[in-house]
Amino acid sequence: MISGITIIIRTAAALLIVSMAGTVLLPPADAASDRLVIYSGRKEKAFKPVVEAFTKQTGIQVDLKGGKTSGLANEIRMEKANPRGDLFISTEGGIMEVLAGEGLLAPYLSPVTKAVPEVFKSTTGTWTGISGRARIILYNKNLVAEKDIPRSVLELTDPKWKGKLAIAGTRERTTLAWVSALVAVKGEAFTRDYIKGLLANGLKILADNTEIWQGVGRGEFAVGLTNSPNYYLAKKMGLPVGVVYPDQGPQGFGTPINANAVAIIKGAKNPDAARKFIDFLLSLDGQHILVTADYEIPLLPEGDSGEVLPARSIKQPPVTEQHLAVLAEPTLKLLTALSPDW
Amino acid sequence: MTQAPSTAFHGALPTPPALGRGTKVAATLLLLGVSLMVLPPLLYLAGAAIRPGTIGALAGAALVTLAGKSLSLAALATIWAMTLALPLAWLVVRTDLPFRDLCRWLAVIPLAIPSYIGALTYIALLGPVGTVNTWLSTLTGTNQQWVNIYGYGGGVFILGLFTYPYIFILVCTALDSTNPAIEETARLLGEGPLGVFRRVTLPMLRPSILAGGLLAFLYALSDFGSLSLLRVHVFTTEIYHQLNTRFDHSAAALLSFVLVLITLAVLVGQRLLWGRRSFVTVTGTARVAPPMHLGRWRWPACALAGVILGLSVFLPIGVLLSQAGSVGQFAEVFREQWGFFKNSLWTAGLAATFAMVLGLLIAYTAVRAKGRASASLSGTVQIGYAIPGTVLGLSLILLYNTYLPWFYGTVGVLVLAYLIRFLTQSMQGVEAALAGINPHLEEAARSLAVSPGAVLRRVLAPIVRPTLFAVWALVFISAMKELDATLLLRPAGFDTLPVRVYIHTVEAEYAKAAILSLLLIAFTALPWLVLTRLRGKKLL
């Protein structure tokens, strides 16, 4: 007499043994498939359209693994012995410099990367910027009167903003890059005092930029420090938001543009397809999709920025990505010493 | 069915039958296999944590604060979960509560709602600019903040609300299989209903309450998603934060290691508590208790059940429905993302099946072979549950990509991660059920020259069958919801449903996230429905 449970157990046991044996005995499956594997720290919504257009044009199939830039960078470091990804897309250039410094990226110099301005790419050809996002002040129009709109990030330590401010923590690499740029321009002591001032003003440090623009848009905070596409996203959703590109006056030190960057992972299984993909990203077609999908700033001089403020109209602080990469660790120390929430 | 005489023992259990050599070999092999599965990530963790300078990296005081906060939050969430689960379980199993079968089925649904999705819906309701605050402000004409779900209290509320079914399921199963004759006897001897519950029913439920409570506690202790959304700083959020902002993982490893140690201490404590009192039911076939008549308390009791189910099922699902949009959008999302559904279903199904079989084998070995090997066996399994998903993911990447690269690239590593994380659930459940079976039953079978394997299959398995179904569904549900390790370990292009929900939430595509959440909940609850149907109208 065999009960149902016996059959289940026998089947399962057989399954278990077969799969364990399979794992141990079977020859490794052909790992080097011809599908291009991209680790992307960019929003899927912003990046998928360009991937689909690439597949349509070249016939090369793409497997996309989305995540947070720093998390994926960690994964690439962990997989060093046996790289799984072909390409890495980051939200900021500094982290590319860190990976390049560890020898995890393969250089690629091509006619198209030459067109990218020097400040938005590696000096050794290991990575290149593909589009940009400026640091902005996002404010809620219902909560901030016209005359009170802050024109400089430095105004935000004013007591009138107490309890009304929010920023994403350093899990967003762009936040770290912003503070590093401040350190580069204004010095460490100044930056420390400034951050102290913000914290004394009740600055809320949240998990990511989505929380910032949603929070400001819905009125949880009056003012948020975030990236330029988030203004357009909030506006598109009908939220009452306004934007300031801070510190733009003649005396202003400017606001940084962070480059979304691409690099080929060293040991990539499909280097040819990876190069093709980079070429496509920097082609006019690629740039158009990339820029319009998420309101990004084109980095190529001839790129059409649409309704987005173009790079040439934004005054930027004179800081290189290499410098930002060097500053990343000390800046993180500076921040976490002031508040564990960073 | 003949009515066998039954009785209950308090105090010492009869000596379990001696194990044959085959069983001992099997136990050793099991221990070996499970150790190979669970220990390498742990050793990696220990290695990374115990490095010179690490301790200094995190101030000791901060570590203590964090530990205190994590532990108290998990403990309060568990107490809250027990408060919800016990009355509800008793009402649906032992009384003539209106809609009791429906309530019993519905009460399991919160398990299918990932706590991070639950948190999101409550943020929409009770956040600083949520529905309730907006509504109250309009109503009173003031701009005051009435409720705020963010923070410690919110974390306790959410985690208890979405983990109480762990306790509910096991307590229901236990209530089903404890012999009502014992309670009837107590009542005949003059005990009041409360006295019977406190002095007879509760002690019999203790293993199930403890097993369920432990699952809830460990879930709360290792939860990252909802606490991160609710802006609570605990161990897991700090570990995640460290892993995602720093390249030096020693601090994260240290934190994880401390978390694992805390969990192990909890597990040892639970063992001690568990061992103090025990009971067995001699008969395998317990008679179903006649429902107690609630009389005029019938509808108040129904209202209580309604409130519990309202908070944990209807409200969150209602919020998701209001965010989701039209039926057409549902169909479109379903079509667009069908591949991801399949990914989730078969990986979770495979993990649940493995976990059920392994759980039965391990629990049997642990309960009957009360040796050092078996204790370390179940202990080892429980370690897996204590490793935070993110940390487990990272350590598996390092280990398998280095030593078994061709395995790492496959979905197998995902299933393995689910097994490591959730084997405890099945083992705990089966162990609790086996603990209630008199070893004499086995002895009798064995004296008839039946092999140990046959005893397990033909005597024990039928008795614990309800539990086996329950644990399969538990692990399936947990694996369907798993996010932290999946995010790291999924091969490129192999997204699961929680990953999709996560991506759409991060990108503020709330309608899509809501639709996928609803589908995830439906698909997770579905096997439960099928299983209960298979078992007839008895449910569970």
Chai-1 contact restraints between the chains, C-beta under 6 A:
chainA,res_idxA,chainB,res_idxB,connection_type,confidence,min_distance_angstrom,max_distance_angstrom,comment,restraint_id
A,I5,B,A461,contact,1.0,0.0,6.0,A-B,restraint_1
A,I5,B,R465,contact,1.0,0.0,6.0,A-B,restraint_2
A,T6,B,R457,contact,1.0,0.0,6.0,A-B,restraint_3
A,A12,B,T353,contact,1.0,0.0,6.0,A-B,restraint_4
A,A12,B,V357,contact,1.0,0.0,6.0,A-B,restraint_5
A,A13,B,V357,contact,1.0,0.0,6.0,A-B,restraint_6
A,L16,B,F354,contact,1.0,0.0,6.0,A-B,restraint_7
A,T23,B,F407,contact,1.0,0.0,6.0,A-B,restraint_8
A,P28,B,W406,contact,1.0,0.0,6.0,A-B,restraint_9
A,A31,B,G409,contact,1.0,0.0,6.0,A-B,restraint_10
A,V37,B,A492,contact,1.0,0.0,6.0,A-B,restraint_11
A,K43,B,E507,contact,1.0,0.0,6.0,A-B,restraint_12
A,E44,B,I503,contact,1.0,0.0,6.0,A-B,restraint_13
A,K45,B,E507,contact,1.0,0.0,6.0,A-B,restraint_14
A,D63,B,A492,contact,1.0,0.0,6.0,A-B,restraint_15
A,D63,B,G493,contact,1.0,0.0,6.0,A-B,restraint_16
A,K65,B,A492,contact,1.0,0.0,6.0,A-B,restraint_17
A,G66,B,I503,contact,1.0,0.0,6.0,A-B,restraint_18
A,K68,B,N244,contact,1.0,0.0,6.0,A-B,restraint_19
A,S70,B,N244,contact,1.0,0.0,6.0,A-B,restraint_20
A,G71,B,N244,contact,1.0,0.0,6.0,A-B,restraint_21
A,M78,B,I397,contact,1.0,0.0,6.0,A-B,restraint_22
A,M78,B,L398,contact,1.0,0.0,6.0,A-B,restraint_23
A,E79,B,N401,contact,1.0,0.0,6.0,A-B,restraint_24
A,A81,B,T402,contact,1.0,0.0,6.0,A-B,restraint_25
A,N82,B,N401,contact,1.0,0.0,6.0,A-B,restraint_26
A,N82,B,P405,contact,1.0,0.0,6.0,A-B,restraint_27
A,T170,B,T245,contact,1.0,0.0,6.0,A-B,restraint_28
A,R171,B,N244,contact,1.0,0.0,6.0,A-B,restraint_29
A,R171,B,T245,contact,1.0,0.0,6.0,A-B,restraint_30
A,A207,B,S228,contact,1.0,0.0,6.0,A-B,restraint_31
A,T210,B,V506,contact,1.0,0.0,6.0,A-B,restraint_32
A,T210,B,A508,contact,1.0,0.0,6.0,A-B,restraint_33
A,R218,B,V129,contact,1.0,0.0,6.0,A-B,restraint_34
A,G219,B,V129,contact,1.0,0.0,6.0,A-B,restraint_35
A,E220,B,P128,contact,1.0,0.0,6.0,A-B,restraint_36
A,E220,B,V129,contact,1.0,0.0,6.0,A-B,restraint_37
